[in-house]
Amino acid sequence: MTRRLTGALLGASALSLLSFSPAMAETSACLITKTDTNPFFVKMKEGAEAKAAELGVSLQSFAGKLDGDVDTQVAAVETCIAAGASGILITPTDSKALVPVLAQARENGLLVIALDTPMEPADAADATFATDNFKAGELIGKWAAAQLGDDAANAKIALLDLNPQEVSVDYLRDQGFMQGFGIDIKNPTDIGDEDDPRIVGHDVTNGNEEGGRTAMENLLQQDPEINVVYTINEPAAAGAYEALKSVGLEEQAMIVSVDGGCPGVQNVADGVIGATSMQFPLLMASLGIEAIANFAKDGSLPENTEGLDFFNTGVELITDQPVEGVPSITSAEGLEKCWG
């Protein structure tokens, strides 16, 4: 354990993660995101910084090099433990692999809060502030099926997921989309085990535009008649659109996604994305900082939304082509509230 901890700390130092001042404030927090380039996590960091400044909490931020970079997140957690932080906010890049190091953090008295992506099991964190990711997927699935009408029975669907680890946020959105579309899901925590002939295939994107482009190209090779594209997030959707456009198929396929960031909502307005489910990462992070401040003050723990094993920060469908039975708001309305 000593060798692993030392190595991890050295790795973190090399990545300029060790930025704690020698004299930390009485209440201190760490924000650990999957990357520092995805607009979702940029907004999350803004929310954490603003609330930390408001409450007088010392905040340090860390990020993986890419989605799936478990080692850097482990190193960041160990750095926060060594520095005596009051709590950690983390969007786990692997919701199973990080369980041991987060258990170590809790044993050392830190409050651990998962943001956006639940841990597996959920109680590996003290609390979770997140979108109902299954519902987010279900909304865009219902919308896509309604848009196609009777043609939904003959759809050709490409699913652009996150990464091979199949973390909770990945399978929840994927399976939610399929249920919303009317596809029989098998194991709700497994991606790719369905047998519906409408599914052309799955590929992974690492949640970024380049990955979305490559995954879309791969699936078009399997079937150039794809007419429905589900994407894990809006950067992947943007890449998928570029791949479709490069071969003149951008009008053939409707793209649906999840995030609700301002660039993604603008893509709805521009017709690139048909519908997206809006999340509220700034709210997730600000609530997380409040929870750490309260924990440091009196040991109180956050409470879950009634009937759920997490605190639901909300989700809204954004589209300019509303369908009956699926509540939504327009892209213009979405641009007024995107991630605010």
Residue pairs with C-beta under 8 A, 6 or more apart in sequence:
5 78
8 71
8 74
8 75
8 78
9 18
9 75
9 78
9 79
9 82
11 71
11 72
11 75
12 18
12 62
12 72
12 75
12 76
12 78
12 79
15 65
15 72
15 75
17 62
17 72
17 75
17 76
17 79
18 79
19 60
20 28
20 60
20 79
20 83
21 58
24 58
24 83
24 84
24 85
25 56
25 57
25 58
26 296
27 55
27 56
27 57
27 58
27 86
27 292
27 293
27 296
27 297
28 57
28 58
28 59
28 60
28 83
28 84
28 85
28 86
29 48
29 52
29 57
29 58
29 59
29 60
29 85
29 86
29 87
29 88
29 89
29 288
29 289
29 292
30 59
30 60
30 61
30 62
30 76
30 77
30 79
30 80
30 85
30 87
30 88
30 89
30 90
31 44
31 45
31 48
31 59
31 60
31 61
31 62
31 89
31 90
31 285
31 288
32 61
32 62
32 63
32 73
32 76
32 77
32 80
32 88
32 89
32 90
32 91
33 41
33 44
33 45
33 61
33 62
33 63
33 64
33 90
33 91
34 41
34 63
34 64
34 66
34 67
34 68
34 69
34 73
34 91
34 92
34 93
34 207
35 41
35 63
35 64
35 65
35 66
35 67
35 69
35 207
36 42
36 45
36 61
36 63
37 208
38 67
38 207
38 208
38 233
38 235
39 234
39 235
39 259
39 261
39 262
39 263
40 116
40 233
40 259
40 261
40 279
40 281
40 339
41 63
41 91
41 281
43 261
43 281
43 282
43 339
44 91
44 115
44 116
44 281
44 282
44 284
44 285
45 61
45 285
46 282
46 285
47 281
47 282
47 283
47 284
47 285
47 286
47 289
48 59
48 61
48 89
48 285
48 286
48 288
48 289
49 59
49 61
50 286
51 57
51 285
51 286
51 289
51 290
52 58
52 59
52 289
55 289
55 290
55 293
57 86
57 289
57 292
57 293
59 289
60 80
60 83
60 85
62 72
62 73
62 76
62 79
62 80
63 72
64 70
64 72
64 73
64 93
65 72
66 206
66 208
67 93
67 162
67 163
67 206
67 207
67 208
68 93
68 94
68 163
68 165
68 206
69 93
70 93
70 94
70 97
70 98
73 90
73 92
73 93
73 94
73 98
74 98
74 101
77 88
77 90
77 98
77 101
77 102
77 104
77 105
78 101
78 104
80 88
80 105
80 110
81 104
81 105
81 108
81 110
85 110
86 110
86 111
86 292
86 295
86 296
87 110
87 111
87 112
87 113
87 291
87 292
87 295
87 296
88 102
88 105
88 110
88 111
88 112
88 113
89 113
89 115
89 285
89 288
89 289
89 292
90 98
90 102
90 112
90 113
90 114
90 115
90 125
91 114
91 115
91 116
91 117
92 98
92 114
92 117
92 119
92 167
93 165
93 167
94 165
94 167
95 114
95 117
95 118
95 119
95 120
95 124
95 167
95 168
95 169
96 120
96 165
96 167
97 165
98 119
98 124
99 119
99 120
99 121
99 124
102 112
102 119
102 124
102 125
103 124
105 112
106 112
106 126
111 126
111 127
111 291
111 292
111 295
111 296
111 301
112 124
112 125
112 126
113 125
113 126
113 127
113 128
113 129
113 288
113 291
113 292
113 302
114 122
114 125
114 127
114 128
114 129
114 130
114 310
115 128
115 129
115 130
115 281
115 284
115 285
115 288
116 129
116 130
116 131
116 133
116 169
116 279
116 281
116 284
117 130
117 167
117 168
117 169
118 125
118 128
118 130
118 168
118 169
118 309
118 310
119 125
119 128
119 168
120 167
120 168
122 128
122 309
122 310
123 309
126 301
126 302
127 291
127 301
127 302
127 304
127 310
127 311
128 304
128 309
128 310
128 311
129 283
129 284
129 287
129 288
129 291
129 302
129 310
129 311
129 313
130 169
130 284
130 310
130 311
130 312
130 313
131 258
131 277
131 279
131 280
131 312
131 313
131 314
131 315
132 308
132 312
132 315
133 168
133 169
133 172
133 173
133 176
133 258
134 172
134 173
134 175
134 176
134 179
135 176
135 277
135 315
136 173
136 176
136 258
136 277
136 279
136 315
137 172
137 173
137 174
137 175
137 176
137 177
137 178
137 179
137 180
137 230
137 258
137 277
138 176
138 177
138 179
138 180
139 176
139 180
139 275
139 277
139 315
139 317
139 326
140 177
140 180
140 230
140 256
140 257
140 258
140 275
140 276
140 277
140 317
141 176
141 177
141 178
141 179
141 180
141 181
141 182
141 183
141 230
141 256
142 180
142 181
142 323
142 325
142 326
143 180
143 256
143 274
143 275
143 317
143 319
143 323
143 326
143 328
144 152
144 177
144 180
144 181
144 228
144 230
144 254
144 256
144 274
144 275
145 152
145 180
145 181
145 182
146 323
146 324
146 325
146 326
147 254
147 274
147 321
147 323
148 155
148 227
148 228
152 181
152 182
153 198
154 198
155 181
155 198
155 227
155 228
156 198
156 200
156 223
156 225
156 226
156 227
156 228
157 181
157 198
157 199
157 200
157 226
157 227
157 228
157 229
157 230
158 200
158 201
158 203
158 215
158 216
158 219
158 220
158 226
158 228
158 229
158 230
158 240
158 253
159 174
159 177
159 191
159 199
159 201
159 202
159 203
159 230
160 202
160 203
160 204
160 205
160 212
160 215
160 216
160 219
160 229
160 230
160 231
160 232
160 236
160 237
160 240
161 170
161 174
161 191
161 202
161 203
161 204
161 205
161 232
162 169
162 170
162 204
162 205
162 206
162 207
162 232
162 233
163 170
163 204
163 205
163 206
163 207
164 204
166 189
166 190
166 191
168 189
169 232
170 191
170 232
171 188
171 189
171 190
171 191
173 232
173 258
174 191
174 202
174 230
174 232
175 185
175 188
175 189
175 191
177 230
177 256
178 185
178 194
178 196
179 185
181 228
183 194
183 196
183 198
183 199
184 194
184 195
184 196
185 194
186 193
186 194
186 195
187 193
191 202
192 202
200 219
200 222
200 223
200 226
201 219
201 222
201 223
203 214
203 215
203 216
203 218
203 219
204 211
204 215
205 211
205 212
205 214
205 215
205 231
205 232
205 236
205 239
207 232
207 233
207 235
207 236
208 235
208 236
208 239
209 235
209 236
209 238
209 239
209 242
210 239
211 236
211 239
212 231
212 235
212 236
212 237
212 238
212 239
212 240
212 243
213 239
213 240
213 242
213 243
214 239
214 243
215 236
215 239
215 240
216 229
216 239
216 240
216 243
216 244
217 243
219 226
220 226
220 243
220 244
220 247
220 249
224 247
224 249
225 252
226 249
226 252
226 253
227 252
227 253
227 254
228 253
228 254
228 256
229 237
229 240
229 244
229 253
229 254
229 255
229 256
230 256
230 257
231 237
231 240
231 255
231 256
231 257
231 258
232 257
232 258
233 257
233 258
233 259
234 257
234 258
234 259
234 260
234 261
234 263
234 264
234 267
234 273
234 276
236 257
237 255
237 256
237 257
237 264
237 267
237 272
237 273
237 276
238 263
238 264
238 267
238 272
240 255
241 250
241 255
241 267
241 272
241 273
244 250
244 252
244 253
254 274
255 272
255 273
255 274
256 273
256 274
256 275
256 276
257 264
257 273
257 275
257 276
257 277
258 276
258 277
258 279
259 276
259 277
259 278
259 279
260 276
260 277
260 278
260 279
260 280
260 316
260 318
260 334
260 338
260 339
261 338
261 339
262 335
262 338
262 339
264 273
264 276
264 338
265 276
265 278
265 318
265 331
265 334
265 335
265 338
266 331
266 335
267 273
267 276
268 274
268 275
268 276
268 318
268 319
268 320
268 331
268 334
269 320
269 331
269 332
269 335
274 319
274 321
275 317
275 318
275 319
275 321
275 328
276 317
276 318
276 319
277 315
277 316
277 317
277 318
278 315
278 316
278 317
278 318
278 334
278 337
278 338
278 339
279 313
279 314
279 315
279 339
280 313
280 314
280 339
281 339
282 339
282 340
283 313
283 314
284 313
287 302
287 311
287 313
291 301
291 302
294 300
294 302
295 301
302 311
303 311
304 310
304 311
305 311
305 312
316 327
316 328
316 329
316 334
317 326
317 327
317 328
317 329
318 328
318 329
318 330
318 331
318 333
318 334
319 328
319 330
319 331
320 330
320 331
322 328
322 330
